[in-house]
Amino acid sequence: MDLIKVVDNLSADMYLRLKLAVETGKWPEGTEVAAQQRESALQLVMAYQSRVLKSDEIMTVGADGNIVNKSKKELQTQFAETNTLNSNDIARFSKL
């Protein structure tokens, strides 16, 4: 079966199950993922991230098919923007 067709028909719930299986080596029910299953699941997860999610989150697969990598400066800027949106912070820490 064609990988692209599978990804196009993959539900968000199934993507999350496959992602969990790849990350932990176990299915959500607790059974172990076989090596071949994990390899196939990883391919599907990466293709789904690239084709459907089109995320710019670090260490995911971007729309161009490459792993998203950001410089230290880009990450600091991103986290600074995220922190300014949270006005209900419990604690703040100075930059070290």
PDB file with one MODEL, atoms N, CA, C and O in Angstrom:
MODEL        1
ATOM      1  N   MET A   1       0.836  -1.178   0.000  1.00  0.00           N
ATOM      2  CA  MET A   1       0.000   0.000   0.000  1.00  0.00           C
ATOM      3  C   MET A   1       0.886   1.247   0.000  1.00  0.00           C
ATOM      4  O   MET A   1       1.959   1.260   0.604  1.00  0.00           O
ATOM      5  N   ASP A   2       0.428   2.275  -0.675  1.00  0.00           N
ATOM      6  CA  ASP A   2       1.171   3.521  -0.803  1.00  0.00           C
ATOM      7  C   ASP A   2       1.152   4.300   0.512  1.00  0.00           C
ATOM      8  O   ASP A   2       0.090   4.519   1.094  1.00  0.00           O
ATOM      9  N   LEU A   3       2.321   4.712   0.974  1.00  0.00           N
ATOM     10  CA  LEU A   3       2.463   5.434   2.241  1.00  0.00           C
ATOM     11  C   LEU A   3       1.654   6.731   2.246  1.00  0.00           C
ATOM     12  O   LEU A   3       1.033   7.067   3.254  1.00  0.00           O
ATOM     13  N   ILE A   4       1.656   7.452   1.144  1.00  0.00           N
ATOM     14  CA  ILE A   4       0.946   8.732   1.067  1.00  0.00           C
ATOM     15  C   ILE A   4      -0.558   8.521   1.213  1.00  0.00           C
ATOM     16  O   ILE A   4      -1.229   9.311   1.877  1.00  0.00           O
ATOM     17  N   LYS A   5      -1.092   7.468   0.604  1.00  0.00           N
ATOM     18  CA  LYS A   5      -2.527   7.181   0.729  1.00  0.00           C
ATOM     19  C   LYS A   5      -2.882   6.846   2.171  1.00  0.00           C
ATOM     20  O   LYS A   5      -3.926   7.261   2.673  1.00  0.00           O
ATOM     21  N   VAL A   6      -2.017   6.101   2.827  1.00  0.00           N
ATOM     22  CA  VAL A   6      -2.262   5.746   4.231  1.00  0.00           C
ATOM     23  C   VAL A   6      -2.258   7.006   5.087  1.00  0.00           C
ATOM     24  O   VAL A   6      -3.136   7.185   5.931  1.00  0.00           O
ATOM     25  N   VAL A   7      -1.285   7.872   4.877  1.00  0.00           N
ATOM     26  CA  VAL A   7      -1.180   9.108   5.661  1.00  0.00           C
ATOM     27  C   VAL A   7      -2.392  10.005   5.420  1.00  0.00           C
ATOM     28  O   VAL A   7      -2.919  10.600   6.360  1.00  0.00           O
ATOM     29  N   ASP A   8      -2.832  10.102   4.176  1.00  0.00           N
ATOM     30  CA  ASP A   8      -3.988  10.943   3.863  1.00  0.00           C
ATOM     31  C   ASP A   8      -5.257  10.447   4.543  1.00  0.00           C
ATOM     32  O   ASP A   8      -6.155  11.241   4.822  1.00  0.00           O
ATOM     33  N   ASN A   9      -5.348   9.150   4.814  1.00  0.00           N
ATOM     34  CA  ASN A   9      -6.528   8.572   5.453  1.00  0.00           C
ATOM     35  C   ASN A   9      -6.345   8.339   6.946  1.00  0.00           C
ATOM     36  O   ASN A   9      -7.233   7.787   7.596  1.00  0.00           O
ATOM     37  N   LEU A  10      -5.217   8.745   7.494  1.00  0.00           N
ATOM     38  CA  LEU A  10      -4.906   8.513   8.903  1.00  0.00           C
ATOM     39  C   LEU A  10      -5.623   9.543   9.779  1.00  0.00           C
ATOM     40  O   LEU A  10      -5.518  10.747   9.542  1.00  0.00           O
ATOM     41  N   SER A  11      -6.346   9.066  10.784  1.00  0.00           N
ATOM     42  CA  SER A  11      -7.041   9.984  11.698  1.00  0.00           C
ATOM     43  C   SER A  11      -6.048  10.546  12.713  1.00  0.00           C
ATOM     44  O   SER A  11      -4.970   9.991  12.923  1.00  0.00           O
ATOM     45  N   ALA A  12      -6.428  11.645  13.331  1.00  0.00           N
ATOM     46  CA  ALA A  12      -5.579  12.264  14.352  1.00  0.00           C
ATOM     47  C   ALA A  12      -5.392  11.324  15.540  1.00  0.00           C
ATOM     48  O   ALA A  12      -4.308  11.268  16.120  1.00  0.00           O
ATOM     49  N   ASP A  13      -6.437  10.586  15.903  1.00  0.00           N
ATOM     50  CA  ASP A  13      -6.337   9.632  17.016  1.00  0.00           C
ATOM     51  C   ASP A  13      -5.345   8.516  16.707  1.00  0.00           C
ATOM     52  O   ASP A  13      -4.557   8.123  17.567  1.00  0.00           O
ATOM     53  N   MET A  14      -5.388   8.009  15.484  1.00  0.00           N
ATOM     54  CA  MET A  14      -4.459   6.944  15.099  1.00  0.00           C
ATOM     55  C   MET A  14      -3.029   7.479  15.068  1.00  0.00           C
ATOM     56  O   MET A  14      -2.093   6.780  15.457  1.00  0.00           O
ATOM     57  N   TYR A  15      -2.860   8.716  14.606  1.00  0.00           N
ATOM     58  CA  TYR A  15      -1.531   9.337  14.618  1.00  0.00           C
ATOM     59  C   TYR A  15      -0.982   9.382  16.040  1.00  0.00           C
ATOM     60  O   TYR A  15       0.180   9.043  16.269  1.00  0.00           O
ATOM     61  N   LEU A  16      -1.811   9.798  16.994  1.00  0.00           N
ATOM     62  CA  LEU A  16      -1.362   9.882  18.388  1.00  0.00           C
ATOM     63  C   LEU A  16      -1.012   8.510  18.949  1.00  0.00           C
ATOM     64  O   LEU A  16      -0.064   8.385  19.725  1.00  0.00           O
ATOM     65  N   ARG A  17      -1.765   7.476  18.566  1.00  0.00           N
ATOM     66  CA  ARG A  17      -1.461   6.109  19.012  1.00  0.00           C
ATOM     67  C   ARG A  17      -0.116   5.648  18.441  1.00  0.00           C
ATOM     68  O   ARG A  17       0.701   5.059  19.149  1.00  0.00           O
ATOM     69  N   LEU A  18       0.098   5.922  17.161  1.00  0.00           N
ATOM     70  CA  LEU A  18       1.361   5.535  16.523  1.00  0.00           C
ATOM     71  C   LEU A  18       2.534   6.304  17.128  1.00  0.00           C
ATOM     72  O   LEU A  18       3.603   5.737  17.353  1.00  0.00           O
ATOM     73  N   LYS A  19       2.331   7.585  17.387  1.00  0.00           N
ATOM     74  CA  LYS A  19       3.388   8.405  17.982  1.00  0.00           C
ATOM     75  C   LYS A  19       3.764   7.875  19.362  1.00  0.00           C
ATOM     76  O   LYS A  19       4.945   7.790  19.696  1.00  0.00           O
ATOM     77  N   LEU A  20       2.765   7.520  20.160  1.00  0.00           N
ATOM     78  CA  LEU A  20       3.017   6.957  21.485  1.00  0.00           C
ATOM     79  C   LEU A  20       3.773   5.632  21.369  1.00  0.00           C
ATOM     80  O   LEU A  20       4.689   5.367  22.148  1.00  0.00           O
ATOM     81  N   ALA A  21       3.390   4.809  20.405  1.00  0.00           N
ATOM     82  CA  ALA A  21       4.054   3.519  20.207  1.00  0.00           C
ATOM     83  C   ALA A  21       5.523   3.710  19.833  1.00  0.00           C
ATOM     84  O   ALA A  21       6.389   2.972  20.302  1.00  0.00           O
ATOM     85  N   VAL A  22       5.796   4.689  18.998  1.00  0.00           N
ATOM     86  CA  VAL A  22       7.179   4.967  18.593  1.00  0.00           C
ATOM     87  C   VAL A  22       7.986   5.491  19.779  1.00  0.00           C
ATOM     88  O   VAL A  22       9.128   5.082  19.988  1.00  0.00           O
ATOM     89  N   GLU A  23       7.393   6.393  20.550  1.00  0.00           N
ATOM     90  CA  GLU A  23       8.107   7.024  21.663  1.00  0.00           C
ATOM     91  C   GLU A  23       8.381   6.065  22.814  1.00  0.00           C
ATOM     92  O   GLU A  23       9.460   6.096  23.407  1.00  0.00           O
ATOM     93  N   THR A  24       7.408   5.213  23.134  1.00  0.00           N
ATOM     94  CA  THR A  24       7.523   4.368  24.329  1.00  0.00           C
ATOM     95  C   THR A  24       7.849   2.915  24.039  1.00  0.00           C
ATOM     96  O   THR A  24       8.315   2.194  24.922  1.00  0.00           O
ATOM     97  N   GLY A  25       7.607   2.476  22.801  1.00  0.00           N
ATOM     98  CA  GLY A  25       7.824   1.067  22.481  1.00  0.00           C
ATOM     99  C   GLY A  25       6.671   0.179  22.913  1.00  0.00           C
ATOM    100  O   GLY A  25       6.772  -1.048  22.881  1.00  0.00           O
ATOM    101  N   LYS A  26       5.567   0.810  23.319  1.00  0.00           N
ATOM    102  CA  LYS A  26       4.377   0.062  23.734  1.00  0.00           C
ATOM    103  C   LYS A  26       3.139   0.710  23.136  1.00  0.00           C
ATOM    104  O   LYS A  26       3.074   1.926  22.957  1.00  0.00           O
ATOM    105  N   TRP A  27       2.153  -0.136  22.829  1.00  0.00           N
ATOM    106  CA  TRP A  27       0.860   0.368  22.392  1.00  0.00           C
ATOM    107  C   TRP A  27       0.134   0.934  23.605  1.00  0.00           C
ATOM    108  O   TRP A  27       0.474   0.586  24.736  1.00  0.00           O
ATOM    109  N   PRO A  28      -0.850   1.789  23.400  1.00  0.00           N
ATOM    110  CA  PRO A  28      -1.581   2.363  24.542  1.00  0.00           C
ATOM    111  C   PRO A  28      -2.161   1.307  25.491  1.00  0.00           C
ATOM    112  O   PRO A  28      -2.351   1.583  26.676  1.00  0.00           O
ATOM    113  N   GLU A  29      -2.441   0.115  24.988  1.00  0.00           N
ATOM    114  CA  GLU A  29      -2.975  -0.961  25.826  1.00  0.00           C
ATOM    115  C   GLU A  29      -1.898  -1.599  26.694  1.00  0.00           C
ATOM    116  O   GLU A  29      -2.208  -2.352  27.616  1.00  0.00           O
ATOM    117  N   GLY A  30      -0.628  -1.299  26.402  1.00  0.00           N
ATOM    118  CA  GLY A  30       0.473  -1.817  27.202  1.00  0.00           C
ATOM    119  C   GLY A  30       1.263  -2.936  26.556  1.00  0.00           C
ATOM    120  O   GLY A  30       2.298  -3.336  27.087  1.00  0.00           O
ATOM    121  N   THR A  31       0.806  -3.455  25.422  1.00  0.00           N
ATOM    122  CA  THR A  31       1.549  -4.524  24.753  1.00  0.00           C
ATOM    123  C   THR A  31       2.757  -3.942  24.027  1.00  0.00           C
ATOM    124  O   THR A  31       2.733  -2.802  23.563  1.00  0.00           O
ATOM    125  N   GLU A  32       3.800  -4.740  23.941  1.00  0.00           N
ATOM    126  CA  GLU A  32       5.050  -4.281  23.337  1.00  0.00           C
ATOM    127  C   GLU A  32       4.915  -4.169  21.820  1.00  0.00           C
ATOM    128  O   GLU A  32       4.241  -4.977  21.181  1.00  0.00           O
ATOM    129  N   VAL A  33       5.562  -3.163  21.263  1.00  0.00           N
ATOM    130  CA  VAL A  33       5.578  -2.950  19.821  1.00  0.00           C
ATOM    131  C   VAL A  33       6.745  -3.736  19.237  1.00  0.00           C
ATOM    132  O   VAL A  33       7.875  -3.608  19.707  1.00  0.00           O
ATOM    133  N   ALA A  34       6.481  -4.544  18.220  1.00  0.00           N
ATOM    134  CA  ALA A  34       7.542  -5.298  17.550  1.00  0.00           C
ATOM    135  C   ALA A  34       8.441  -4.328  16.777  1.00  0.00           C
ATOM    136  O   ALA A  34       8.016  -3.231  16.415  1.00  0.00           O
ATOM    137  N   ALA A  35       9.667  -4.738  16.532  1.00  0.00           N
ATOM    138  CA  ALA A  35      10.646  -3.871  15.854  1.00  0.00           C
ATOM    139  C   ALA A  35      10.139  -3.415  14.488  1.00  0.00           C
ATOM    140  O   ALA A  35      10.271  -2.243  14.136  1.00  0.00           O
ATOM    141  N   GLN A  36       9.560  -4.335  13.721  1.00  0.00           N
ATOM    142  CA  GLN A  36       9.044  -3.983  12.391  1.00  0.00           C
ATOM    143  C   GLN A  36       7.856  -3.021  12.503  1.00  0.00           C
ATOM    144  O   GLN A  36       7.714  -2.108  11.690  1.00  0.00           O
ATOM    145  N   GLN A  37       7.007  -3.230  13.512  1.00  0.00           N
ATOM    146  CA  GLN A  37       5.876  -2.325  13.731  1.00  0.00           C
ATOM    147  C   GLN A  37       6.372  -0.922  14.088  1.00  0.00           C
ATOM    148  O   GLN A  37       5.846   0.080  13.605  1.00  0.00           O
ATOM    149  N   ARG A  38       7.379  -0.875  14.929  1.00  0.00           N
ATOM    150  CA  ARG A  38       7.920   0.424  15.364  1.00  0.00           C
ATOM    151  C   ARG A  38       8.531   1.169  14.184  1.00  0.00           C
ATOM    152  O   ARG A  38       8.370   2.383  14.057  1.00  0.00           O
ATOM    153  N   GLU A  39       9.221   0.447  13.334  1.00  0.00           N
ATOM    154  CA  GLU A  39       9.831   1.052  12.148  1.00  0.00           C
ATOM    155  C   GLU A  39       8.756   1.618  11.217  1.00  0.00           C
ATOM    156  O   GLU A  39       8.876   2.740  10.726  1.00  0.00           O
ATOM    157  N   SER A  40       7.708   0.830  10.982  1.00  0.00           N
ATOM    158  CA  SER A  40       6.611   1.281  10.120  1.00  0.00           C
ATOM    159  C   SER A  40       5.865   2.454  10.748  1.00  0.00           C
ATOM    160  O   SER A  40       5.504   3.408  10.058  1.00  0.00           O
ATOM    161  N   ALA A  41       5.637   2.379  12.055  1.00  0.00           N
ATOM    162  CA  ALA A  41       4.938   3.455  12.757  1.00  0.00           C
ATOM    163  C   ALA A  41       5.744   4.749  12.686  1.00  0.00           C
ATOM    164  O   ALA A  41       5.171   5.825  12.517  1.00  0.00           O
ATOM    165  N   LEU A  42       7.060   4.656  12.815  1.00  0.00           N
ATOM    166  CA  LEU A  42       7.916   5.837  12.741  1.00  0.00           C
ATOM    167  C   LEU A  42       7.809   6.495  11.364  1.00  0.00           C
ATOM    168  O   LEU A  42       7.741   7.720  11.264  1.00  0.00           O
ATOM    169  N   GLN A  43       7.794   5.690  10.314  1.00  0.00           N
ATOM    170  CA  GLN A  43       7.650   6.231   8.963  1.00  0.00           C
ATOM    171  C   GLN A  43       6.316   6.954   8.811  1.00  0.00           C
ATOM    172  O   GLN A  43       6.251   8.036   8.227  1.00  0.00           O
ATOM    173  N   LEU A  44       5.252   6.349   9.341  1.00  0.00           N
ATOM    174  CA  LEU A  44       3.931   6.971   9.255  1.00  0.00           C
ATOM    175  C   LEU A  44       3.869   8.270  10.061  1.00  0.00           C
ATOM    176  O   LEU A  44       3.301   9.261   9.602  1.00  0.00           O
ATOM    177  N   VAL A  45       4.447   8.263  11.249  1.00  0.00           N
ATOM    178  CA  VAL A  45       4.444   9.463  12.094  1.00  0.00           C
ATOM    179  C   VAL A  45       5.190  10.601  11.397  1.00  0.00           C
ATOM    180  O   VAL A  45       4.706  11.732  11.364  1.00  0.00           O
ATOM    181  N   MET A  46       6.348  10.310  10.849  1.00  0.00           N
ATOM    182  CA  MET A  46       7.131  11.344  10.170  1.00  0.00           C
ATOM    183  C   MET A  46       6.404  11.869   8.933  1.00  0.00           C
ATOM    184  O   MET A  46       6.401  13.074   8.680  1.00  0.00           O
ATOM    185  N   ALA A  47       5.794  10.977   8.167  1.00  0.00           N
ATOM    186  CA  ALA A  47       5.056  11.396   6.976  1.00  0.00           C
ATOM    187  C   ALA A  47       3.832  12.223   7.359  1.00  0.00           C
ATOM    188  O   ALA A  47       3.510  13.202   6.685  1.00  0.00           O
ATOM    189  N   TYR A  48       3.148  11.839   8.433  1.00  0.00           N
ATOM    190  CA  TYR A  48       1.971  12.578   8.905  1.00  0.00           C
ATOM    191  C   TYR A  48       2.371  13.979   9.361  1.00  0.00           C
ATOM    192  O   TYR A  48       1.692  14.954   9.042  1.00  0.00           O
ATOM    193  N   GLN A  49       3.468  14.080  10.104  1.00  0.00           N
ATOM    194  CA  GLN A  49       3.935  15.390  10.561  1.00  0.00           C
ATOM    195  C   GLN A  49       4.241  16.301   9.369  1.00  0.00           C
ATOM    196  O   GLN A  49       3.921  17.490   9.386  1.00  0.00           O
ATOM    197  N   SER A  50       4.854  15.738   8.354  1.00  0.00           N
ATOM    198  CA  SER A  50       5.238  16.519   7.191  1.00  0.00           C
ATOM    199  C   SER A  50       4.037  16.903   6.340  1.00  0.00           C
ATOM    200  O   SER A  50       3.921  18.045   5.895  1.00  0.00           O
ATOM    201  N   ARG A  51       3.152  15.951   6.119  1.00  0.00           N
ATOM    202  CA  ARG A  51       2.062  16.140   5.163  1.00  0.00           C
ATOM    203  C   ARG A  51       0.825  16.805   5.768  1.00  0.00           C
ATOM    204  O   ARG A  51       0.161  17.598   5.101  1.00  0.00           O
ATOM    205  N   VAL A  52       0.515  16.490   7.015  1.00  0.00           N
ATOM    206  CA  VAL A  52      -0.731  16.969   7.615  1.00  0.00           C
ATOM    207  C   VAL A  52      -0.492  18.090   8.623  1.00  0.00           C
ATOM    208  O   VAL A  52      -1.115  19.147   8.533  1.00  0.00           O
ATOM    209  N   LEU A  53       0.403  17.867   9.577  1.00  0.00           N
ATOM    210  CA  LEU A  53       0.590  18.847  10.652  1.00  0.00           C
ATOM    211  C   LEU A  53       1.308  20.104  10.184  1.00  0.00           C
ATOM    212  O   LEU A  53       0.974  21.208  10.615  1.00  0.00           O
ATOM    213  N   LYS A  54       2.286  19.946   9.312  1.00  0.00           N
ATOM    214  CA  LYS A  54       3.088  21.070   8.809  1.00  0.00           C
ATOM    215  C   LYS A  54       3.559  21.954   9.961  1.00  0.00           C
ATOM    216  O   LYS A  54       3.446  23.179   9.915  1.00  0.00           O
ATOM    217  N   SER A  55       4.080  21.309  10.980  1.00  0.00           N
ATOM    218  CA  SER A  55       4.486  21.981  12.212  1.00  0.00           C
ATOM    219  C   SER A  55       5.842  22.655  12.046  1.00  0.00           C
ATOM    220  O   SER A  55       6.688  22.209  11.271  1.00  0.00           O
ATOM    221  N   ASP A  56       6.027  23.739  12.792  1.00  0.00           N
ATOM    222  CA  ASP A  56       7.351  24.362  12.844  1.00  0.00           C
ATOM    223  C   ASP A  56       7.974  24.139  14.217  1.00  0.00           C
ATOM    224  O   ASP A  56       8.937  24.810  14.588  1.00  0.00           O
ATOM    225  N   GLU A  57       7.415  23.186  14.970  1.00  0.00           N
ATOM    226  CA  GLU A  57       7.945  22.834  16.288  1.00  0.00           C
ATOM    227  C   GLU A  57       9.270  22.097  16.117  1.00  0.00           C
ATOM    228  O   GLU A  57       9.419  21.265  15.222  1.00  0.00           O
ATOM    229  N   ILE A  58      10.215  22.407  16.973  1.00  0.00           N
ATOM    230  CA  ILE A  58      11.552  21.828  16.875  1.00  0.00           C
ATOM    231  C   ILE A  58      11.507  20.302  16.983  1.00  0.00           C
ATOM    232  O   ILE A  58      10.724  19.744  17.752  1.00  0.00           O
ATOM    233  N   MET A  59      12.343  19.656  16.215  1.00  0.00           N
ATOM    234  CA  MET A  59      12.517  18.201  16.171  1.00  0.00           C
ATOM    235  C   MET A  59      11.284  17.459  15.657  1.00  0.00           C
ATOM    236  O   MET A  59      11.088  16.286  15.976  1.00  0.00           O
ATOM    237  N   THR A  60      10.454  18.135  14.865  1.00  0.00           N
ATOM    238  CA  THR A  60       9.389  17.466  14.135  1.00  0.00           C
ATOM    239  C   THR A  60       9.736  17.567  12.658  1.00  0.00           C
ATOM    240  O   THR A  60      10.679  18.266  12.287  1.00  0.00           O
ATOM    241  N   VAL A  61       8.986  16.881  11.821  1.00  0.00           N
ATOM    242  CA  VAL A  61       9.236  16.933  10.389  1.00  0.00           C
ATOM    243  C   VAL A  61       8.394  18.064   9.807  1.00  0.00           C
ATOM    244  O   VAL A  61       7.172  18.074   9.953  1.00  0.00           O
ATOM    245  N   GLY A  62       9.043  19.003   9.157  1.00  0.00           N
ATOM    246  CA  GLY A  62       8.358  20.155   8.578  1.00  0.00           C
ATOM    247  C   GLY A  62       7.696  19.821   7.258  1.00  0.00           C
ATOM    248  O   GLY A  62       7.817  18.704   6.755  1.00  0.00           O
ATOM    249  N   ALA A  63       6.998  20.794   6.702  1.00  0.00           N
ATOM    250  CA  ALA A  63       6.272  20.609   5.450  1.00  0.00           C
ATOM    251  C   ALA A  63       7.201  20.266   4.287  1.00  0.00           C
ATOM    252  O   ALA A  63       6.778  19.628   3.322  1.00  0.00           O
ATOM    253  N   ASP A  64       8.457  20.684   4.374  1.00  0.00           N
ATOM    254  CA  ASP A  64       9.411  20.393   3.303  1.00  0.00           C
ATOM    255  C   ASP A  64      10.043  19.009   3.432  1.00  0.00           C
ATOM    256  O   ASP A  64      10.838  18.606   2.583  1.00  0.00           O
ATOM    257  N   GLY A  65       9.688  18.280   4.497  1.00  0.00           N
ATOM    258  CA  GLY A  65      10.216  16.928   4.690  1.00  0.00           C
ATOM    259  C   GLY A  65      11.486  16.872   5.511  1.00  0.00           C
ATOM    260  O   GLY A  65      12.005  15.786   5.768  1.00  0.00           O
ATOM    261  N   ASN A  66      11.995  18.013   5.926  1.00  0.00           N
ATOM    262  CA  ASN A  66      13.208  18.055   6.743  1.00  0.00           C
ATOM    263  C   ASN A  66      12.851  18.228   8.212  1.00  0.00           C
ATOM    264  O   ASN A  66      11.806  18.783   8.551  1.00  0.00           O
ATOM    265  N   ILE A  67      13.731  17.747   9.074  1.00  0.00           N
ATOM    266  CA  ILE A  67      13.521  17.912  10.508  1.00  0.00           C
ATOM    267  C   ILE A  67      13.732  19.380  10.865  1.00  0.00           C
ATOM    268  O   ILE A  67      14.732  19.989  10.484  1.00  0.00           O
ATOM    269  N   VAL A  68      12.768  19.938  11.605  1.00  0.00           N
ATOM    270  CA  VAL A  68      12.825  21.347  11.996  1.00  0.00           C
ATOM    271  C   VAL A  68      13.896  21.518  13.060  1.00  0.00           C
ATOM    272  O   VAL A  68      13.883  20.849  14.093  1.00  0.00           O
ATOM    273  N   ASN A  69      14.811  22.414  12.791  1.00  0.00           N
ATOM    274  CA  ASN A  69      15.899  22.710  13.707  1.00  0.00           C
ATOM    275  C   ASN A  69      15.960  24.220  13.863  1.00  0.00           C
ATOM    276  O   ASN A  69      15.846  24.953  12.881  1.00  0.00           O
ATOM    277  N   LYS A  70      16.136  24.681  15.072  1.00  0.00           N
ATOM    278  CA  LYS A  70      16.185  26.123  15.317  1.00  0.00           C
ATOM    279  C   LYS A  70      17.455  26.466  16.071  1.00  0.00           C
ATOM    280  O   LYS A  70      17.992  25.659  16.828  1.00  0.00           O
ATOM    281  N   SER A  71      17.920  27.684  15.844  1.00  0.00           N
ATOM    282  CA  SER A  71      19.108  28.153  16.552  1.00  0.00           C
ATOM    283  C   SER A  71      18.737  28.499  17.990  1.00  0.00           C
ATOM    284  O   SER A  71      17.560  28.611  18.334  1.00  0.00           O
ATOM    285  N   LYS A  72      19.746  28.664  18.808  1.00  0.00           N
ATOM    286  CA  LYS A  72      19.525  29.023  20.211  1.00  0.00           C
ATOM    287  C   LYS A  72      18.776  30.352  20.305  1.00  0.00           C
ATOM    288  O   LYS A  72      17.885  30.506  21.140  1.00  0.00           O
ATOM    289  N   LYS A  73      19.130  31.295  19.464  1.00  0.00           N
ATOM    290  CA  LYS A  73      18.491  32.616  19.462  1.00  0.00           C
ATOM    291  C   LYS A  73      17.013  32.501  19.086  1.00  0.00           C
ATOM    292  O   LYS A  73      16.164  33.140  19.706  1.00  0.00           O
ATOM    293  N   GLU A  74      16.706  31.689  18.072  1.00  0.00           N
ATOM    294  CA  GLU A  74      15.313  31.493  17.666  1.00  0.00           C
ATOM    295  C   GLU A  74      14.492  30.870  18.788  1.00  0.00           C
ATOM    296  O   GLU A  74      13.347  31.261  19.015  1.00  0.00           O
ATOM    297  N   LEU A  75      15.074  29.905  19.486  1.00  0.00           N
ATOM    298  CA  LEU A  75      14.373  29.267  20.600  1.00  0.00           C
ATOM    299  C   LEU A  75      14.150  30.242  21.747  1.00  0.00           C
ATOM    300  O   LEU A  75      13.076  30.257  22.349  1.00  0.00           O
ATOM    301  N   GLN A  76      15.156  31.056  22.053  1.00  0.00           N
ATOM    302  CA  GLN A  76      15.003  32.045  23.121  1.00  0.00           C
ATOM    303  C   GLN A  76      13.889  33.035  22.787  1.00  0.00           C
ATOM    304  O   GLN A  76      13.094  33.397  23.654  1.00  0.00           O
ATOM    305  N   THR A  77      13.834  33.467  21.542  1.00  0.00           N
ATOM    306  CA  THR A  77      12.784  34.385  21.105  1.00  0.00           C
ATOM    307  C   THR A  77      11.415  33.728  21.209  1.00  0.00           C
ATOM    308  O   THR A  77      10.457  34.341  21.682  1.00  0.00           O
ATOM    309  N   GLN A  78      11.327  32.479  20.765  1.00  0.00           N
ATOM    310  CA  GLN A  78      10.062  31.745  20.815  1.00  0.00           C
ATOM    311  C   GLN A  78       9.574  31.587  22.252  1.00  0.00           C
ATOM    312  O   GLN A  78       8.398  31.812  22.536  1.00  0.00           O
ATOM    313  N   PHE A  79      10.467  31.202  23.155  1.00  0.00           N
ATOM    314  CA  PHE A  79      10.078  31.002  24.546  1.00  0.00           C
ATOM    315  C   PHE A  79       9.759  32.326  25.234  1.00  0.00           C
ATOM    316  O   PHE A  79       8.894  32.370  26.109  1.00  0.00           O
ATOM    317  N   ALA A  80      10.437  33.393  24.858  1.00  0.00           N
ATOM    318  CA  ALA A  80      10.149  34.707  25.434  1.00  0.00           C
ATOM    319  C   ALA A  80       8.748  35.161  25.037  1.00  0.00           C
ATOM    320  O   ALA A  80       8.022  35.727  25.855  1.00  0.00           O
ATOM    321  N   GLU A  81       8.365  34.915  23.775  1.00  0.00           N
ATOM    322  CA  GLU A  81       7.021  35.263  23.309  1.00  0.00           C
ATOM    323  C   GLU A  81       5.971  34.449  24.046  1.00  0.00           C
ATOM    324  O   GLU A  81       4.922  34.980  24.410  1.00  0.00           O
ATOM    325  N   THR A  82       6.235  33.182  24.269  1.00  0.00           N
ATOM    326  CA  THR A  82       5.304  32.306  24.976  1.00  0.00           C
ATOM    327  C   THR A  82       5.131  32.765  26.414  1.00  0.00           C
ATOM    328  O   THR A  82       4.013  32.781  26.929  1.00  0.00           O
ATOM    329  N   ASN A  83       6.221  33.137  27.065  1.00  0.00           N
ATOM    330  CA  ASN A  83       6.169  33.547  28.470  1.00  0.00           C
ATOM    331  C   ASN A  83       5.433  34.864  28.667  1.00  0.00           C
ATOM    332  O   ASN A  83       4.787  35.049  29.699  1.00  0.00           O
ATOM    333  N   THR A  84       5.508  35.777  27.719  1.00  0.00           N
ATOM    334  CA  THR A  84       4.833  37.062  27.886  1.00  0.00           C
ATOM    335  C   THR A  84       3.325  36.919  27.768  1.00  0.00           C
ATOM    336  O   THR A  84       2.591  37.774  28.264  1.00  0.00           O
ATOM    337  N   LEU A  85       2.852  35.877  27.133  1.00  0.00           N
ATOM    338  CA  LEU A  85       1.422  35.658  26.990  1.00  0.00           C
ATOM    339  C   LEU A  85       0.795  35.135  28.272  1.00  0.00           C
ATOM    340  O   LEU A  85      -0.423  35.223  28.433  1.00  0.00           O
ATOM    341  N   ASN A  86       1.592  34.593  29.191  1.00  0.00           N
ATOM    342  CA  ASN A  86       1.093  34.002  30.429  1.00  0.00           C
ATOM    343  C   ASN A  86       1.120  35.033  31.546  1.00  0.00           C
ATOM    344  O   ASN A  86       2.164  35.257  32.158  1.00  0.00           O
ATOM    345  N   SER A  87      -0.010  35.659  31.816  1.00  0.00           N
ATOM    346  CA  SER A  87      -0.038  36.650  32.892  1.00  0.00           C
ATOM    347  C   SER A  87      -0.337  36.015  34.246  1.00  0.00           C
ATOM    348  O   SER A  87      -0.257  36.696  35.268  1.00  0.00           O
ATOM    349  N   ASN A  88      -0.678  34.737  34.278  1.00  0.00           N
ATOM    350  CA  ASN A  88      -1.006  34.041  35.522  1.00  0.00           C
ATOM    351  C   ASN A  88       0.138  33.145  35.990  1.00  0.00           C
ATOM    352  O   ASN A  88      -0.101  32.087  36.572  1.00  0.00           O
ATOM    353  N   ASP A  89       1.363  33.557  35.742  1.00  0.00           N
ATOM    354  CA  ASP A  89       2.515  32.758  36.153  1.00  0.00           C
ATOM    355  C   ASP A  89       2.562  32.610  37.665  1.00  0.00           C
ATOM    356  O   ASP A  89       2.237  33.543  38.399  1.00  0.00           O
ATOM    357  N   ILE A  90       2.964  31.446  38.124  1.00  0.00           N
ATOM    358  CA  ILE A  90       3.134  31.197  39.553  1.00  0.00           C
ATOM    359  C   ILE A  90       4.478  31.755  40.006  1.00  0.00           C
ATOM    360  O   ILE A  90       4.580  32.351  41.078  1.00  0.00           O
ATOM    361  N   ALA A  91       5.496  31.562  39.197  1.00  0.00           N
ATOM    362  CA  ALA A  91       6.831  32.037  39.556  1.00  0.00           C
ATOM    363  C   ALA A  91       7.565  32.446  38.292  1.00  0.00           C
ATOM    364  O   ALA A  91       7.289  31.935  37.207  1.00  0.00           O
ATOM    365  N   ARG A  92       8.481  33.351  38.439  1.00  0.00           N
ATOM    366  CA  ARG A  92       9.329  33.762  37.321  1.00  0.00           C
ATOM    367  C   ARG A  92      10.775  33.618  37.738  1.00  0.00           C
ATOM    368  O   ARG A  92      11.132  33.866  38.890  1.00  0.00           O
ATOM    369  N   PHE A  93      11.592  33.219  36.802  1.00  0.00           N
ATOM    370  CA  PHE A  93      13.007  33.039  37.080  1.00  0.00           C
ATOM    371  C   PHE A  93      13.790  33.906  36.114  1.00  0.00           C
ATOM    372  O   PHE A  93      13.436  34.014  34.940  1.00  0.00           O
ATOM    373  N   SER A  94      14.840  34.517  36.600  1.00  0.00           N
ATOM    374  CA  SER A  94      15.655  35.362  35.743  1.00  0.00           C
ATOM    375  C   SER A  94      16.477  34.491  34.809  1.00  0.00           C
ATOM    376  O   SER A  94      16.700  33.308  35.068  1.00  0.00           O
ATOM    377  N   LYS A  95      16.917  35.094  33.729  1.00  0.00           N
ATOM    378  CA  LYS A  95      17.771  34.370  32.787  1.00  0.00           C
ATOM    379  C   LYS A  95      19.086  34.054  33.464  1.00  0.00           C
ATOM    380  O   LYS A  95      19.684  34.915  34.111  1.00  0.00           O
ATOM    381  N   LEU A  96      19.531  32.834  33.318  1.00  0.00           N
ATOM    382  CA  LEU A  96      20.782  32.417  33.953  1.00  0.00           C
ATOM    383  C   LEU A  96      21.939  32.574  33.012  1.00  0.00           C
ATOM    384  O   LEU A  96      23.075  32.270  33.376  1.00  0.00           O
TER     385      LEU A  96
ENDMDL
END
